């Protein structure tokens, strides 16, 4: 007989997942009677707050299916927000044993260095803006989205050149010295984004995330030259103000990319090329000199981001820097939020000190209580260790959300058949358990980003070991394209069914392909749109916006067998059931009309009170509850139309780890 404890099962722990400070928690553990237990103690150790011991009392076992077990129950609350790891200490008639976590939901006898269960305790009363929870986000690489009007090149940092043909491949070849300059542009601008807002509205987008727009030398603009100025090729400050006003008028928010761990060497602040005068590199008395980490006898050597000398690192906790970026009356944060920005995504959050992020988060909320702070974290952010320091993103009032790469990796592995439904479910529930619910509802669920290959290429490429020259012209082979599209639909469906905000990387919704940077940063193919795929994206994003359970509902796994995954999302207003079959045989499951309504189905059919999903098929079933939901955004129809190549089944009448490469 094994010891029984499962932190994800309400029979063993309530509530599920994280706790607020001082929130009561109930736990049960079942120990075989043959162990002759005398006492059981729950031991929790906080990362920063020390140890807590909770005595557990023996309780009569009323469930006959656990004959031969003794049940121990404990109830507690924790005063300090922190990341806690816990195990159970058992004293027996003939010795002691310590019980630790084994795999996903098993228990083992271990020792101090054995895996423990995790419990995140976050500040009492903390929440995230409802207007960002479970929404549809759209990520735009500004130079490559849409160009409207003429580009003003007057103050553009030189040298640079503009492509005359938007179908060109972005420049990827190094010069004779082996340097890739990233100084080729296509002319996408803020006016172009504003012009395409109606397109984004039809895609049910409510949040737009812009890669850097500040003045910079490169096309990616992660080498900031002036934090307070729009890059001239993108437009003017007034263009940005108008973009925000137009977006807000249409119910959309604007999130900017904040690059605060380094600047560009060719910047107002560092000025290595002596372009501006008064920069830190040439002037030890510069007001910016304390921002940087100079060393060496001649004070010309400096710390740079990952050794790239065009990206000098900054001292984020330098008082002058903090005033400039965060605290000043017209700080960088204040400047852009007063113009209309609704928050920031923090580039390389792992490389920003906790105290810096905390101050930034506090200032954003002062400027706009509904402002959002997203962190670029590639792993599970709840227990992330960076540079030997356990990060406090969720326990120290730092981040409202993260880029949720764990869900991205799980979705890709599942739809490619590299992991089964059980592994997918474990990934889903691990993040759901470790992330505070307000944060989980806001995480940024992407399938592609500017740092990763395009999702269609990931799902359909025949090879990933091509040379750079080969990748520049590579396309998914025709015999693999149908498979890639089938997988892409399944991936997008899951992306918008899971907790968090589903984020579309510009062009994914119309079939844009591309290997890693810069091939994933091509100009949007406005003259070559895959209409069927776009229609599908409009359908699944409409589901996200019309079902409150998909925005803020709790997550529960129903079935995870083979390649069949069924889970529910439930909130006070409704409960939805999501089913997907990626196996090689049909899968049938029941539902109960008219209480439950089939809202969406692909590659499936229904017979009586059952739904049959074909291989690759998926469906959404909803059940409304008595309480009405106030609509946050304009609702899309409950019954979504599928692409014309695969029409929806009609219901009878009355039934219804990686790094950035720059």
For each residue, the residues with C-beta under 8 A, 3 or more apart:
1: 32 34 68 69
2: 32 106 107
3: 29 30 31 32 99 107
4: 12 29 30 66 69 107
5: 12 27 28 29 30 88 99 107
6: 9 11 12 13 105
7: 12 13 105 117 433
8: 13 16 105 429 433
9: 6 12 13 105
10: 13 14 16
11: 6 28
12: 4 5 6 7 9 27 28 29
13: 6 7 8 9 10 16 25 26 27 28
14: 10 25 26
15: 19 23 25
16: 8 10 13 432 433 554
17: 120 432 433 434 435 436 437
18: 119 120 121 122 394 433 434 435 436 437
19: 15 23 25 77 78 119 120 121 122
20: 23 121 122 123 124 125 126
21: 78 79 80 81 121 122 123 124
22: 77 78 79 124
23: 15 19 20 77 124
24: 75 76 77
25: 13 14 15 19 75 76 77 78 119
26: 13 14 73 74 75
27: 5 12 13 42 54 56 73 74 75 76
28: 5 11 12 13 59 71 72 73
29: 3 4 5 12 40 56 71 72 88 99 107
30: 3 4 5 61 66 69 70 71 72
31: 3 35 37 40 69 70 72 90
32: 1 2 3 35 68 69 70
33: 36 68 69 70
34: 1 68
35: 31 32 70 90 92 97
36: 33 92 93 94
37: 31 40 58 70 72 90 91 92
38: 91 92 93
39: 55 90 91
40: 29 31 37 55 56 58 72 74 88 89 90 91
41: 53 54 55 56 88 89 90
42: 27 53 54 55 56 74 76 86 88 89
43: 51 52 53 54 86 87 88 89
44: 51 52 53 54 78 84 85 86 119
45: 50 51 52 84 85 86
46: 49 50 51 52 78 80 82 83 84
47: 82 83 84 85 390
48: 80 82 392
49: 46 80 82
50: 45 46
51: 43 44 45 46
52: 43 44 45 46 76 78 84
53: 41 42 43 44
54: 27 41 42 43 44 74 75 76
55: 39 40 41 42 74
56: 27 29 40 41 42 72 73 74 88
57: 72 73 74
58: 37 40 70 71 72
59: 28 71 72 73
60: 71
61: 30 66 67 69 70 71
62:
63: 66
64: 67
65:
66: 4 30 61 63 69 71
67: 61 64
68: 1 32 33 34
69: 1 4 30 31 32 33 61 66
70: 30 31 32 33 35 37 58 61
71: 28 29 30 58 59 60 61 66
72: 28 29 30 31 37 40 56 57 58 59
73: 26 27 28 56 57 59
74: 26 27 40 42 54 55 56 57
75: 24 25 26 27 54
76: 24 25 27 42 52 54
77: 19 22 23 24 25
78: 19 21 22 25 44 46 52 82 84 119 121
79: 21 22
80: 21 46 48 49 121
81: 21 121 122 123 124 395 396
82: 46 47 48 49 78 121 395
83: 46 47 118 119 120 121 382 383 390 392 394 395
84: 44 45 46 47 52 78 118 119 120 121
85: 44 45 47 116 117 118 119
86: 42 43 44 45 116 117 119
87: 43 98 99 100 101 110 114 116 117
88: 5 29 40 41 42 43 56 98 99
89: 40 41 42 43 96 98 99
90: 31 35 37 39 40 41 96 97 98 99
91: 37 38 39 40 96
92: 35 36 37 38 95 96 97
93: 36 38
94: 36
95: 92
96: 89 90 91 92
97: 35 90 92 109
98: 87 88 89 90 109 110 111 112 114
99: 3 5 29 87 88 89 90 107 108 109 110
100: 87 107 108 109 110 114 115 116
101: 87 106 107 108 114 115 116 117
102: 106 107 108 115
103: 106
104: 426 430
105: 6 7 8 9
106: 2 101 102 103
107: 2 3 4 5 29 99 100 101 102
108: 99 100 101 102 114
109: 97 98 99 100
110: 87 98 99 100 114 115
111: 98 114
112: 98
113:
114: 87 98 100 101 108 110 111
115: 100 101 102 110
116: 85 86 87 100 101
117: 7 85 86 87 101
118: 83 84 85 382 383 433 434
119: 18 19 25 44 78 83 84 85 86
120: 17 18 19 83 84 382 394 395 434 435 436
121: 18 19 20 21 78 80 81 82 83 84 395
122: 18 19 20 21 81 126 394 395 436
123: 20 21 81 126 395 397
124: 20 21 22 23 81
125: 20
126: 20 122 123 397 436 438
127: 438
128: 132 133 372 400 401 438 439 441 442
129: 132 133 369 370 371 372 400 442
130: 133 552 632
131: 135 206 253 370 632
132: 128 129 135 207 253 370 372 400 401 442 501
133: 128 129 130 438 441 442 501 551 552
134: 441 499 500 501 544 548 550 551 552
135: 131 132 206 207 501 502 544 545 551 633
136: 203 204 205 206 207 496 501 502 503 504 541 544 545
137: 205 206 207 208 209 255 444 501 502 503 504
138: 200 203 205 207 208 209 503 504 506
139: 209 210 211 446 449 450 503 504 505 506
140: 145 193 208 209 210 211 506
141: 144 145 188 211 220 450 506 521
142: 145 188 189 190 193 210 211 212 213 221 234
143: 185 186 187 188 219 233 234
144: 141 170 186 188 506 521 522 523 524
145: 140 141 142 188 192 193 196 506 523 524
146: 188 189 192 193 195 196 524 526
147: 151 166 186 187 188 189 192
148: 189 191 192 194 195
149: 189 191
150:
151: 147 162 185 187 189 233
152: 155 156 232 233 235
153: 156 160 162 232 233
154: 232
155: 152 232
156: 152 153 160 231 232 233
157: 160 215 216 217 225 266 275
158:
159: 181 183
160: 153 156 157 183 184 185 217
161: 183 184 185
162: 151 153 184 185 186 187
163: 166 168 184 185 186 187 523
164: 168
165: 168
166: 147 163 186 523
167: 523
168: 163 164 165 186 523
169: 172 472 473 519 522
170: 144 184 186 219 518 519 521 522
171: 180 181 182 184 518
172: 169 180 468 472 518 519
173: 180 468
174: 177 178 179 180
175: 178 179 180 181
176:
177: 174
178: 174 175
179: 174 175
180: 171 172 173 174 175
181: 159 171 175 184 218
182: 171 218 219 220 518 662
183: 159 160 161 217 218 219
184: 160 161 162 163 170 171 181 219
185: 143 151 160 161 162 163 219 233
186: 143 144 147 162 163 166 168 170 523
187: 143 147 151 162 163 233
188: 141 142 143 144 145 146 147 192 193 234 523 524
189: 142 146 147 148 149 151 192 193 233 234 235 239
190: 142 193 194 213 230 234 235 239 240 243
191: 148 149 194 195 235 239 243
192: 145 146 147 148 188 189 195 196
193: 140 142 145 146 188 189 190 196 197 208 210 243
194: 148 190 191 197 239 242 243 246 247
195: 146 148 191 192
196: 145 146 192 193 199 200
197: 193 194 200 201 246 247 250 252
198: 201 202 250
199: 196 202 203
200: 138 196 197 203 205 208 252
201: 197 198 204 205 250 251 252
202: 198 199 538
203: 136 138 199 200 504 509 534 537 538 541
204: 136 201 538 541 542 544 545 636
205: 136 137 138 200 201 208 252 504 541
206: 131 135 136 137 251 252 253 545 633
207: 132 135 136 137 138 252 253 255 342 501
208: 137 138 140 193 200 205 247 252 253 254 255
209: 137 138 139 140 255 257 345 374 444 503
210: 139 140 142 193 213 254 255 256 257
211: 139 140 141 142 220 221 257 450
212: 142 216 220 221 222 224 256 257 259 347
213: 142 190 210 221 230 231 234 240 256 257
214: 221 224 225 226 227 228 229 230 231 259
215: 157 224 225 226 229 230 231 232
216: 157 212 220 221 222 223 224 225 231 264 267
217: 157 160 183 223 225 264 266 310
218: 181 182 183 221 222 223 264 662
219: 143 170 182 183 184 185 521
220: 141 182 211 212 216 223 450 521 662
221: 142 211 212 213 214 216 218 224 231
222: 212 216 218 257 259 311 347 660 662
223: 216 217 218 220 262 263 264 265 266 267 310 311 662
224: 212 214 215 216 221 227 259 263 264 267
225: 157 214 215 216 217 263 264 266 267 268
226: 214 215 229 267 268
227: 214 224 324 325 332
228: 214 332 335
229: 214 215 226 237
230: 190 213 214 215 234 235 236 237 239 240
231: 156 213 214 215 216 221 234
232: 152 153 154 155 156 215 235
233: 143 151 152 153 156 185 187 189
234: 142 143 188 189 190 213 230 231 239
235: 152 189 190 191 230 232 238 239 240
236: 230 239 240
237: 229 230 240 241 339
238: 235 241 242
239: 189 190 191 194 230 234 235 236 242 243
240: 190 213 230 235 236 237 243 244 336 339 340
241: 237 238 244 245 339 340
242: 194 238 239 245 246
243: 190 191 193 194 239 240 246 247 254 340
244: 240 241 247 248 254 339 340 341 342
245: 241 242 248 249 340
246: 194 197 242 243 249 250
247: 194 197 208 243 244 250 252 253 254 340
248: 244 245 251 252 253 340
249: 245 246
250: 197 198 201 246 247
251: 201 206 248 633 634
252: 197 200 201 205 206 207 208 247 248
253: 131 132 206 207 208 247 248 342 343 372
254: 208 210 243 244 247 340 341 342
255: 137 207 208 209 210 341 342 343 344 345 372 374
256: 210 212 213 336 341 343 344 345
257: 209 210 211 212 213 222 344 345 347
258: 332 344 345 346 347 360
259: 212 214 222 224 262 263 347
260: 314 316 325 346 347 352 356 360
261: 305 313 314 316 347 348 351 352
262: 223 259 304 305 311 312 313 314
263: 223 224 225 259 267 269 270 291 311 312 314
264: 216 217 218 223 224 225 267 270 310 311 312
265: 223 270 272 273 281 304 309 310 311 312
266: 157 217 223 225 270 271 272 273 275 310
267: 216 223 224 225 226 263 264 270 271 276 279
268: 225 226 271 276 279 288
269: 263 279 280 288 291
270: 263 264 265 266 267 279 280 281 288 292 312
271: 266 267 268 274 275 276 277 278 279 280 281 282
272: 265 266 279 281 282 312
273: 265 266
274: 271 277 279 281 282
275: 157 266 271
276: 267 268 271 279
277: 271 274
278: 271 283 286 287 288
279: 267 268 269 270 271 272 274 276 282 283 286 288
280: 269 270 271 283 286 288 289 291 292 294
281: 265 270 271 272 274 300 302
282: 271 272 274 279 286
283: 278 279 280 286 289
284: 289 299
285: 289
286: 278 279 280 282 283 289
287: 278 320
288: 268 269 270 278 279 280 291 292 320
289: 280 283 284 285 286 292 294
290: 315 318 319 320 321
291: 263 269 280 288 314 315 318 320 321
292: 270 280 288 289 302 303 312 313 314 315
293: 302 303 312 313 314 315
294: 280 289 299 300 301 302
295: 299 301 302 303
296: 299 300 301
297:
298: 301
299: 284 294 295 296
300: 281 294 296
301: 294 295 296 298
302: 281 292 293 294 295 312 313
303: 292 293 295 312 313
304: 262 265 307 308 309 310 311 312 313
305: 261 262 308 311 312 313 348 351
306: 311 659
307: 304
308: 304 305 311 662
309: 265 304 312
310: 217 223 264 265 266 304
311: 222 223 262 263 264 265 304 305 306 308 662
312: 262 263 264 265 270 272 292 293 302 303 304 305 309
313: 261 262 292 293 302 303 304 305
314: 260 261 262 263 291 292 293 318 321
315: 290 291 292 293 318 321
316: 260 261 321 322 352 353 356
317: 321 322 353 355 356
318: 290 291 314 315 321 322
319: 290 322 323
320: 287 288 290 291 323 324
321: 290 291 314 315 316 317 318 324 325
322: 316 317 318 319 325 326 327 356 359
323: 319 320 326 327 328 331
324: 227 320 321 328 331 332
325: 227 260 321 322 331 332 333 360
326: 322 323 331 332 333 356 359 360 363
327: 322 323 331 359 363
328: 323 324 331 334
329: 334
330: 334 335
331: 323 324 325 326 327 328 334 335 363
332: 227 228 258 324 325 326 335 336
333: 325 326 336 337 344 360 363 364 367
334: 328 329 330 331 337 338 363 367
335: 228 330 331 332 338 339
336: 240 256 332 333 339 340 341
337: 333 334 340 341 342 343 364 367 368 371
338: 334 335 367
339: 237 240 241 244 335 336
340: 240 241 243 244 245 247 248 254 336 337
341: 244 254 255 256 336 337 344
342: 207 244 253 254 255 337 368 370 371 372
343: 253 255 256 337 364 368 371 372 373 374 400
344: 255 256 257 258 333 341 360 364 372 373 374
345: 209 255 256 257 258 374 375 376 403 444
346: 258 260 349 352 357 360 373 374 375 376 399
347: 212 222 257 258 259 260 261 376
348: 261 305 351 352 376 660
349: 346 352 357 375 376 377 393 399 402
350: 376 377 384 386 387 391
351: 261 305 348 386 387
352: 260 261 316 346 348 349 356 357
353: 316 317 356 357
354: 357 358 389 391 392 393 396 398
355: 317 358 359
356: 260 316 317 322 326 352 353 359 360
357: 346 349 352 353 354 360 361 373 375 393 398 399
358: 354 355 361 362 396 397 398
359: 322 326 327 355 356 362 363
360: 258 260 325 326 333 344 346 356 357 363 364 373
361: 357 358 364 365 373 397 398 399 400
362: 358 359 365 366 397
363: 326 327 331 333 334 359 360 366 367
364: 333 337 343 344 360 361 367 368 371 372 373
365: 361 362 368 369 371
366: 362 363
367: 333 334 337 338 363 364 371
368: 337 342 343 364 365 371
369: 129 365
370: 129 131 132 342
371: 129 337 342 343 364 365 367 368
372: 128 129 132 253 255 342 343 344 364 400 401 442
373: 343 344 346 357 360 361 364 398 399 400 401
374: 209 255 343 344 345 346 399 400 401 402 403 442 444
375: 345 346 349 357 381 393 398 399 401 402 403
376: 345 346 347 348 349 350 402 403
377: 349 350 381 384 391 393 399 402 403 405
378: 403 405 657 658
379: 384 405 406 657
380: 383 384 406 430 431 434
381: 375 377 384 391 393 394 399 402 435
382: 83 118 120 393 394 434 435
383: 83 118 380 390 434
384: 350 377 379 380 381 390 391 393
385: 388 389 390 391
386: 350 351 389 391
387: 350 351
388: 385
389: 354 385 386
390: 47 83 383 384 385
391: 350 354 377 381 384 385 386
392: 48 83 354 395 396 398
393: 349 354 357 375 377 381 382 384 396 398 399 402
394: 18 83 120 122 381 382 398 399 435 436 439
395: 81 82 83 120 121 122 123 392
396: 81 354 358 392 393
397: 123 126 358 361 362
398: 354 357 358 361 373 375 392 393 394
399: 346 349 357 361 373 374 375 377 381 393 394 402 439
400: 128 129 132 343 361 372 373 374 438 439 442
401: 128 132 372 373 374 375 439 442 443 444 500 501
402: 349 374 375 376 377 381 393 399 439 443 444
403: 345 374 375 376 377 378 443 444 446 449
404: 407 408 431 443 444 445 446 500
405: 377 378 379 408 409 446 658
406: 379 380 409 410 427 430 431
407: 404 410 411 427 428 431 443 445 495 498 500
408: 404 405 411 412 445 446 447 452
409: 405 406 412 413 427
410: 406 407 413 414 419 423 424 427 428
411: 407 408 414 415 424 447 491 494 495
412: 408 409 415 416 418 447 455 458 459 491
413: 409 410 416 418 419 423 424
414: 410 411 417 418 419 420 421 423 424 494 563 565 582
415: 411 412 459 487 490 491 494 582
416: 412 413 458 459 487
417: 414 563 582
418: 412 413 414
419: 410 413 414 423 424
420: 414 423 424 560 562 563
421: 414 424 425 559 560 561 562 563 564 565 582
422: 425 426 560 561
423: 410 413 414 419 420 426 427
424: 410 411 413 414 419 420 421 427 428 560 565
425: 421 422 428 429 557 560 565 567
426: 104 422 423 429 430
427: 406 407 409 410 423 424 430 431
428: 407 410 424 425 431 432 498 555 557 567
429: 8 425 426 432 433 555 557
430: 104 380 406 426 427 433 434
431: 380 404 406 407 427 428 434 435 440 443
432: 16 17 428 429 435 440 499 555
433: 7 8 16 17 18 118 429 430
434: 17 18 118 120 380 382 383 430 431
435: 17 18 120 381 382 394 431 432 439 440 443
436: 17 18 120 122 126 394 439 440
437: 17 18 440 441 554
438: 126 127 128 133 400 441 442
439: 128 394 399 400 401 402 435 436 442 443
440: 431 432 435 436 437 443 499 500
441: 128 133 134 437 438 499 500 551 552
442: 128 129 132 133 372 374 400 401 438 439 500 501
443: 401 402 403 404 407 431 435 439 440 499 500 501
444: 137 209 345 374 401 402 403 404 500 501 503
445: 404 407 408 495 498 500 501 502 503
446: 139 403 404 405 408 449 495 503 504 505
447: 408 411 412 455 491 492 495 505 508
448: 452 453 454 455 458 505 508 520
449: 139 403 446 452 505
450: 139 141 211 220 505 517 520 521
451: 517 658 659 660 661
452: 408 448 449 458 516 520 658
453: 448 457 458 514 515 516 520
454: 448 457 458 505 507 508 512 513 514 515 520
455: 412 447 448 458 459 488 491 505 508
456: 459 460 476 484 485 488 508 511 512 513
457: 453 454 460 461 476 513 514 515 520
458: 412 416 448 452 453 454 455 461
459: 412 415 416 455 456 483 484 487 488 491
460: 456 457 476 480 481 483 484 485 487 488
461: 457 458 464 474 476 480 515
462: 476 477 480
463: 466
464: 461 515
465:
466: 463 470 471 474 515
467: 470 471
468: 172 173 471 472
469: 472 473
470: 466 467 473 474
471: 466 467 468 474 515 516 519
472: 169 172 468 469 519
473: 169 469 470
474: 461 466 470 471 515
475: 513
476: 456 457 460 461 462 480 481 484 513
477: 462 480 481
478: 481
479:
480: 460 461 462 476 477 483 484
481: 460 476 477 478 484 485
482: 485 486
483: 459 460 480 486 487
484: 456 459 460 476 480 481 487 488
485: 456 460 481 482 488 489 511 533
486: 482 483 489 490 616
487: 415 416 459 460 483 484 490 491
488: 455 456 459 460 484 485 491 492 533
489: 485 486 492 493 533 536 602
490: 415 486 487 493 494 580 582 616 618
491: 411 412 415 447 455 459 487 488 494 495
492: 447 488 489 495 496 536 537 540
493: 489 490 496 497 540 580 602 618
494: 411 414 415 490 491 497 498 580
495: 407 411 445 446 447 491 492 498 502 540
496: 136 492 493 502 540 541 543 544 550
497: 493 494 543 550 567 569 578 620
498: 407 428 445 494 495 502 555
499: 134 432 440 441 443 553 555 569
500: 134 401 404 407 440 441 442 443 444 445
501: 132 133 134 135 136 137 207 401 442 443 444 445
502: 135 136 137 445 495 496 498 540 541 544
503: 136 137 138 139 209 444 445 446
504: 136 137 138 139 203 205 446 508 509 537 541
505: 139 446 447 448 449 450 454 455 508 520
506: 138 139 140 141 144 145 512 524
507: 454 510 511 512 522 524 525
508: 447 448 454 455 456 504 505 511 512
509: 203 504 533 534 537
510: 507 524 525 528 529 530 533 534
511: 456 485 507 508 525 529 530 533
512: 454 456 506 507 508 522 524 525
513: 454 456 457 475 476
514: 453 454 457 519 520 521 522
515: 453 454 457 461 464 466 471 474 519 520
516: 452 453 471 519 520 661
517: 450 451 520 521 661 662
518: 170 171 172 182 521
519: 169 170 172 471 472 514 515 516 522
520: 448 450 452 453 454 457 505 514 515 516 517
521: 141 144 170 219 220 450 514 517 518
522: 144 169 170 507 512 514 519 525
523: 144 145 163 166 167 168 186 188
524: 144 145 146 188 506 507 510 512
525: 507 510 511 512 522 528 529
526: 146 529
527:
528: 510 525
529: 510 511 525 526 534
530: 510 511 533 534
531: 534 535 643
532: 535 536 643 644 645
533: 485 488 489 509 510 511 530 536 537 643
534: 203 509 510 529 530 531 537 538
535: 531 532 538 539 641 642 643 644
536: 489 492 532 533 539 540 642 643
537: 203 492 504 509 533 534 540 541
538: 202 203 204 534 535 541 542 640
539: 535 536 542 543 600 640 641 642
540: 492 493 495 496 502 536 537 543 544 600 640
541: 136 203 204 205 496 502 504 537 538 544 545 636
542: 204 538 539 545 546 636 637 640
543: 496 497 539 540 546 547 550 599 600 620 636 640
544: 134 135 136 204 496 502 540 541 547 550 551
545: 135 136 204 206 541 542 633 634 635 636
546: 542 543 635 636 637 638
547: 543 544 550 551 569 574 576 599 620 622 638
548: 134 551 552 553 571 573 574 629
549: 552 553 569 570 571 573 574 575 576 622
550: 134 496 497 543 544 547 553 569 576
551: 133 134 135 441 544 547 548 571 632
552: 130 133 134 441 548 549 571
553: 499 548 549 550 568 569 570 571 574 575 576
554: 16 437 569 570 571
555: 428 429 432 498 499 567 568 569
556: 567 568 570
557: 425 428 429 560 565 566 567
558: 566 567 568 577
559: 421 564 565 566 589
560: 420 421 422 424 425 557 564 565 566
561: 421 422 564
562: 420 421 583
563: 414 417 420 421 581 582 583 584
564: 421 559 560 561 579 580 581 582 583 587
565: 414 421 424 425 557 559 560 578 579 580 582
566: 557 558 559 560 577 578 579 580 589
567: 425 428 497 555 556 557 558 577 578
568: 553 555 556 558 575 576 577 578
569: 497 499 547 549 550 553 554 555 575 576 578
570: 549 553 554 556 574 575 576
571: 548 549 551 552 553 554 574 575
572: 625 627
573: 548 549 624 625 627 628 629
574: 547 548 549 553 570 571 622 623 624 625 629
575: 549 553 568 569 570 571 622 623 625
576: 547 549 550 553 568 569 570 599 620 621 622 623
577: 558 566 567 568 591 596 620 621 622 623
578: 497 565 566 567 568 569 618 619 620
579: 564 565 566 587 589 611 613 618 619 620 621
580: 490 493 494 564 565 566 613 617 618 619
581: 563 564 586 587 604 613 614 615 616 617 618
582: 414 415 417 421 490 563 564 565 615 616
583: 562 563 564 587 615
584: 563 615
585: 615
586: 581 612 613 614 615
587: 564 579 581 583 612 613
588: 610 611 612 613
589: 559 566 579 610 611 613
590: 609 610 611
591: 577 596 598 609 610 611 621
592: 595 596 609
593: 596 597 598 609 655 656
594: 597 654 655 656
595: 592 623
596: 577 591 592 593 621 622 623
597: 593 594 621 622 623 624 638 655 656
598: 591 593 601 606 611 619 620 621 649 651 656
599: 543 547 576 620 621 622 638 639 640
600: 539 540 543 619 620 639 640 642 648
601: 598 604 605 606 611 613 617 618 619 620 648 649
602: 489 493 617 618 619 642 646 648
603: 613 614 615 616 617 618 646
604: 581 601 611 612 613 614 617 618 619 649
605: 601 611 612 614 649
606: 598 601 610 611 612 649 651
607: 610 612
608:
609: 590 591 592 593
610: 588 589 590 591 606 607
611: 579 588 589 590 591 598 601 604 605 606 619 621
612: 586 587 588 604 605 606 607
613: 579 580 581 586 587 588 589 601 603 604 617 618 619
614: 581 586 603 604 605 617
615: 581 582 583 584 585 586 603
616: 486 490 581 582 603
617: 580 581 601 602 603 604 613 614
618: 490 493 578 579 580 581 601 602 603 604 613
619: 578 579 580 598 600 601 602 604 611 613
620: 497 543 547 576 577 578 579 598 599 600 601
621: 576 577 579 591 596 597 598 599 611
622: 547 549 574 575 576 577 596 597 599 638
623: 574 575 576 577 595 596 597
624: 573 574 597
625: 572 573 574 575
626:
627: 572 573
628: 573
629: 548 573 574
630:
631: 634 635
632: 130 131 551
633: 135 206 251 545
634: 251 545 631
635: 545 546 631
636: 204 541 542 543 545 546 640
637: 542 546 640
638: 546 547 597 599 622
639: 599 600 648 651 656
640: 538 539 540 542 543 599 600 636 637 648
641: 535 539 648
642: 535 536 539 600 602 646 647 648
643: 531 532 533 535 536 646
644: 532 535 647
645: 532
646: 602 603 642 643
647: 642 644
648: 600 601 602 639 640 641 642
649: 598 601 604 605 606
650:
651: 598 606 639 655 656
652: 655
653:
654: 594
655: 593 594 597 651 652
656: 593 594 597 598 639 651
657: 378 379
658: 378 405 451 452
659: 306 451
660: 222 348 451
661: 451 516 517
662: 182 218 220 222 223 308 311 517
